[in-house]
Amino acid sequence: MTIDQLRADVATACRLIALEGFTDLTLGHASARLPGARTIWIKRKGLALDEVEPEDVIALDLDDPDALADRAYHLESVMHTEVYRARPDVNAVIHGHPLYATALGATDGTLRYMTHDAVLFTDGLGIYDDGPALVTEVSQATRVAEALGFRRAALLRNHGVVVAGEDIRWATLTAITLERAIRFQVTAAALGEPLPISQADAQILRPMKYQEFLLDDYWASWERRVLRQRASQGGRV
């Protein structure tokens, strides 16, 4: 993959999660890197998620201690840098404030295996419980990474979510799937007594449902969806 393609994919991811409920003013951001790289490519501040174009995805050097002082970066970009430092297996990070996942993180509730969406999270969800303040310091972001641990996603108490993936496609799938799973759980609970999938069945379903070759198809479909969105907007907003 080239850097240009990586930037285009991050822009696509931003627009996709916007379409799936992550829009919150100009807040929320996604990033990615080539495997093992010390430079990440991250959405710049000042734009809503559904406005992002490839040129709005800018470089951030993990080895530059002063990089985050640049006002081009979101205040909470440090969450990205510290997750990458803690997780060599991670090549994409998303932070946002989707309605249902943020609501779950403001309660003592837990994610239950109500659908195939939820079985992606058989390793559970991390919980960052240090309070609702913006995560702008390395010490805070380090604790976010610790809360995430080896998992795909963590809820930030009263704040939002952080998602990690093997690449930007997996991170996008995880972000979208988490919000769908929680939204479905809310709907099911309103209709009757929930009857969740067992942990054992969820463990069996996960590798069947979530496979690399299926993600290729999903991503191609998402790219077409974003192209339609751009066309409906007449190009850049």
C-alpha positions as CSV (number, residue, x, y, z in Angstrom):
1,M,0.0,0.0,0.0
2,T,1.2,3.5,-0.8
3,I,0.9,6.5,1.5
4,D,-1.6,8.1,-0.9
5,Q,-3.8,5.0,-0.7
6,L,-3.5,5.0,3.1
7,R,-4.6,8.6,3.3
8,A,-7.5,7.9,1.0
9,D,-8.6,5.0,3.1
10,V,-8.5,7.0,6.3
11,A,-10.7,9.7,4.6
12,T,-13.1,6.9,3.6
13,A,-13.2,5.6,7.1
14,C,-14.0,9.0,8.5
15,R,-16.9,9.5,6.1
16,L,-18.2,5.9,6.8
17,I,-18.3,6.3,10.6
18,A,-20.0,9.6,10.1
19,L,-22.7,7.8,8.1
20,E,-23.0,5.3,11.0
21,G,-23.6,7.8,13.8
22,F,-20.2,9.1,14.8
23,T,-20.8,12.7,13.7
24,D,-20.3,15.2,16.5
25,L,-19.5,18.7,15.3
26,T,-15.9,18.6,14.1
27,L,-14.9,16.1,16.7
28,G,-13.8,12.5,16.2
29,H,-10.8,11.2,14.3
30,A,-9.3,8.2,12.6
31,S,-5.6,7.3,11.9
32,A,-3.6,4.6,10.3
33,R,-0.1,3.6,9.5
34,L,1.8,1.2,7.4
35,P,2.8,-1.9,9.5
36,G,5.7,-1.1,11.8
37,A,5.9,2.6,10.6
38,R,6.8,5.4,13.1
39,T,4.7,7.9,11.2
40,I,0.9,7.7,11.4
41,W,-1.6,9.5,9.2
42,I,-4.5,11.2,11.0
43,K,-7.5,13.3,10.3
44,R,-6.7,17.0,10.9
45,K,-8.9,19.1,13.2
46,G,-11.4,21.6,12.0
47,L,-13.5,19.3,9.8
48,A,-16.5,17.2,10.5
49,L,-16.0,13.5,9.8
50,D,-18.2,13.6,6.7
51,E,-16.1,16.4,5.2
52,V,-12.7,14.6,5.2
53,E,-10.7,14.2,2.0
54,P,-7.4,12.5,1.5
55,E,-5.5,15.8,1.8
56,D,-7.0,16.3,5.2
57,V,-5.2,13.3,6.5
58,I,-1.8,14.5,7.8
59,A,1.4,12.9,9.1
60,L,2.2,12.6,12.8
61,D,5.7,11.4,13.8
62,L,5.6,9.1,16.8
63,D,9.2,9.9,17.6
64,D,8.8,13.7,17.7
65,P,8.0,14.7,21.3
66,D,6.8,18.1,20.2
67,A,4.6,17.0,17.3
68,L,1.3,17.3,19.2
69,A,1.9,20.9,20.0
70,D,1.0,21.7,16.3
71,R,-2.6,23.1,16.2
72,A,-3.3,21.1,13.1
73,Y,-3.9,18.0,15.3
74,H,-7.0,17.3,17.4
75,L,-6.4,17.9,21.1
76,E,-6.9,14.2,21.8
77,S,-4.6,12.9,19.1
78,V,-2.4,11.6,21.9
79,M,-4.8,8.7,22.3
80,H,-3.7,7.5,18.9
81,T,0.0,7.8,19.6
82,E,-0.1,6.0,22.9
83,V,-2.2,3.1,21.6
84,Y,0.3,2.7,18.7
85,R,3.1,2.7,21.2
86,A,1.4,0.0,23.4
87,R,0.2,-2.2,20.5
88,P,2.6,-3.1,17.8
89,D,-0.1,-5.2,16.2
90,V,-2.4,-2.1,15.7
91,N,-2.2,-0.2,12.5
92,A,-5.4,1.9,12.8
93,V,-7.1,3.8,15.6
94,I,-10.5,5.5,15.8
95,H,-11.9,7.8,18.5
96,G,-15.4,9.2,18.4
97,H,-18.6,9.9,20.3
98,P,-21.3,7.6,18.8
99,L,-24.6,7.9,20.5
100,Y,-25.3,4.3,21.7
101,A,-21.7,3.3,22.6
102,T,-21.2,6.6,24.5
103,A,-24.5,6.1,26.3
104,L,-23.5,2.5,27.3
105,G,-20.2,4.0,28.7
106,A,-22.3,6.3,30.9
107,T,-24.0,3.4,32.6
108,D,-23.1,0.3,34.5
109,G,-24.4,-1.8,31.6
110,T,-22.4,-4.3,29.6
111,L,-22.5,-5.4,26.0
112,R,-24.4,-8.6,25.6
113,Y,-24.3,-11.0,22.6
114,M,-27.6,-10.2,21.1
115,T,-26.6,-10.5,17.4
116,H,-23.8,-11.5,15.2
117,D,-22.5,-8.0,15.5
118,A,-21.8,-8.4,19.2
119,V,-19.8,-11.6,18.8
120,L,-16.9,-9.6,17.3
121,F,-16.3,-8.5,21.0
122,T,-15.9,-11.9,22.6
123,D,-12.7,-10.5,24.2
124,G,-14.9,-7.9,26.0
125,L,-14.7,-4.1,26.0
126,G,-12.2,-2.2,27.9
127,I,-13.3,0.6,30.3
128,Y,-11.4,3.8,30.8
129,D,-12.8,5.1,34.1
130,D,-10.6,8.1,35.0
131,G,-13.4,10.6,34.5
132,P,-14.9,12.6,31.6
133,A,-12.1,15.0,31.0
134,L,-10.6,15.4,27.6
135,V,-7.6,13.0,27.1
136,T,-4.9,15.5,26.2
137,E,-1.9,14.3,28.3
138,V,0.4,11.4,27.6
139,S,-0.3,10.1,31.1
140,Q,-4.0,10.0,30.5
141,A,-3.6,8.4,27.0
142,T,-1.3,5.8,28.4
143,R,-4.1,4.8,30.8
144,V,-6.6,4.7,27.8
145,A,-4.2,2.3,26.1
146,E,-4.0,0.2,29.2
147,A,-7.8,0.1,29.5
148,L,-8.0,-1.0,25.8
149,G,-5.4,-3.7,26.5
150,F,-5.4,-6.5,23.9
151,R,-9.0,-5.8,22.9
152,R,-10.6,-4.2,19.8
153,A,-12.5,-1.5,21.6
154,A,-12.8,0.4,24.9
155,L,-15.5,2.6,26.3
156,L,-14.4,6.0,27.8
157,R,-16.6,6.6,30.7
158,N,-19.1,9.5,29.9
159,H,-17.0,10.4,26.9
160,G,-16.9,8.0,23.8
161,V,-15.0,5.1,22.4
162,V,-11.6,4.2,21.2
163,V,-11.2,1.4,18.6
164,A,-8.1,-0.4,17.4
165,G,-7.6,-2.6,14.3
166,E,-5.1,-4.5,12.3
167,D,-5.6,-1.9,9.6
168,I,-8.1,0.9,8.8
169,R,-10.6,-1.6,7.4
170,W,-10.7,-3.6,10.5
171,A,-10.9,-0.5,12.7
172,T,-13.8,0.8,10.7
173,L,-15.6,-2.5,10.8
174,T,-15.1,-2.6,14.6
175,A,-16.4,0.9,15.1
176,I,-19.5,0.4,13.0
177,T,-20.2,-3.0,14.4
178,L,-19.9,-1.9,18.0
179,E,-22.4,0.9,17.5
180,R,-24.8,-1.5,15.7
181,A,-24.5,-4.1,18.4
182,I,-25.4,-1.7,21.2
183,R,-28.2,-0.1,19.2
184,F,-29.7,-3.5,18.7
185,Q,-29.3,-4.4,22.4
186,V,-31.3,-1.3,23.3
187,T,-34.0,-2.2,20.8
188,A,-34.3,-5.8,22.0
189,A,-34.5,-4.8,25.6
190,A,-37.4,-2.5,24.8
191,L,-39.3,-5.3,23.2
192,G,-39.0,-8.1,25.8
193,E,-36.6,-10.0,28.0
194,P,-33.2,-10.3,26.2
195,L,-32.1,-13.8,25.1
196,P,-28.4,-13.4,24.4
197,I,-26.1,-15.8,22.5
198,S,-24.0,-17.9,24.9
199,Q,-20.3,-17.2,25.3
200,A,-19.5,-20.6,23.8
201,D,-21.7,-20.0,20.7
202,A,-20.3,-16.5,20.4
203,Q,-16.7,-17.9,20.3
204,I,-17.7,-20.3,17.6
205,L,-19.5,-17.6,15.5
206,R,-16.8,-15.0,15.7
207,P,-14.2,-16.6,13.3
208,M,-17.0,-17.7,10.9
209,K,-18.5,-14.2,10.7
210,Y,-15.4,-12.1,10.7
211,Q,-13.0,-13.2,8.0
212,E,-10.5,-11.3,5.9
213,F,-12.0,-12.2,2.5
214,L,-15.4,-11.0,3.7
215,L,-13.9,-7.7,4.8
216,D,-12.6,-7.1,1.2
217,D,-16.2,-7.2,0.0
218,Y,-17.4,-5.0,2.9
219,W,-14.7,-2.4,2.2
220,A,-15.4,-2.3,-1.5
221,S,-19.1,-1.7,-0.7
222,W,-18.2,1.1,1.7
223,E,-16.0,2.8,-0.9
224,R,-19.0,2.8,-3.3
225,R,-21.2,4.2,-0.6
226,V,-18.7,7.1,0.1
227,L,-18.4,7.8,-3.7
228,R,-22.2,8.1,-3.8
229,Q,-22.1,10.4,-0.8
230,R,-19.4,12.6,-2.4
231,A,-21.4,12.7,-5.7
232,S,-24.5,13.8,-3.8
233,Q,-22.6,16.6,-2.2
234,G,-21.1,17.7,-5.6
235,G,-17.6,17.0,-4.5
236,R,-15.9,18.5,-1.5
237,V,-18.3,20.1,1.0
